[in-house]
Amino acid sequence: MLKRHGISIGIERTGQHFFLCLKAQGKLTHEDYQTITPLEYSIMKCNIGKIDRVIRIILGLGIISAGFYFQSWLGVIGLIPVATAAMGWCPLYLPLGVSTCPGQKD
């Protein structure tokens, strides 16, 4: 039997409301701890470079505009790339060890 463990990020719907969910499954192993520990020291450091920011702003504004055009609340999703561009930090880059910010590669 395959035992799974880890962390997953997802979107759940309850009625007309959507929620961003973070789920932990199984138990933390030593390897997981070694992966997570360095993340404590890299939280909120710049990991988005200039070109990445421009792309995120254009993409985010496009999604927001499409939401207004189609009169859909899904345009709110466009706030995510705009917000990450404004902060210069993407939480999804951390576990992947990605940085497009010059001089910030690990």
N, C-alpha and C positions, 0 to 999 in steps of 0.2 A: 504494500500500500504506500502510495506517495504522500508524504506529509509536507504540506506547504507552510511557509512562513515568510513574513515580510510586511511591507507597508504598501497599501494601494490608495490611489486617489481617484475619486469618481464623483459623478453627479447622480443624485437620487431625486425622484419626484414623489411628492406627497400631495395629492389633490392637484391644485394649481400652483403649488410652490415647488421650487427646485432648490436643492441644497448641495453644497460642495462637501464631500465626505472624505475623511481620512480614516482608514481602517488598518489596524494592526492585527496580524493573524499569526498564530503560533507563538513560539518563544524566542527571545533574543539569543543568538549564538555569539560566540567570541568573534567570529568573522564579521557579523553584523555590527558589533560594538566597535571593531577596528575601523569599519567603514564610516560609521556615524560620528565617532569622536572627533575626527578632523573637521567635520562640518561645524562643530561648535565654534571653532576659531575663524571660520570663513563666512559666518552668517553676516549678511548685509554688506559685504565688501563688493565693490564694483566688479561685475562679471559680464556687463553688456557694453560693447564698444560703440563707437559713433555710427558706423554703418548699420549695425544691428538695431540701434535706437531709431534711426530714420525709417528702417523697414517696419519696425513695430508701430511707430506713429502712423505711417501711411496705412498699414494693414488695419490698425485699430480704428482710425477715422473712417476707413472704407466700410468696416463692419457696422460701426455706429450709423453711418449714412444709410446703409442698406436697411438697417432696423427702422430708421425714420421713414424711408421711402416705402417699405412694405408694411409699415405700421405694426411692427413686431417688437416685442420686448427682448428678443434675441439680440438686438443691437447692443444691449447692455454688456454682452460678452466682449465687445470691442474695447471696453474700459480696461480689461486685463492687459493687453499689449501696450496700451497708452500709459497705464500706471507703472508697469515694469520699466518702460522706457524713461519715464520721469524719474524713477528711483535709481535707475542704472543698475538694477539688481533683479535677477530672475531666480526664483526658488527652485525651479525645475532643473536649472543648470548645476546646482550643488551636488546632488547625488551622481550626476553624470560626469562631474569634474570638468565641465566645459566653461571656458571664459573667452569672450571675444574682446574683452577689455585689454588694451596693450599693457604688458608688464604684469598681468595678474595670473598668468598661466601657472599651474602647479606642476 
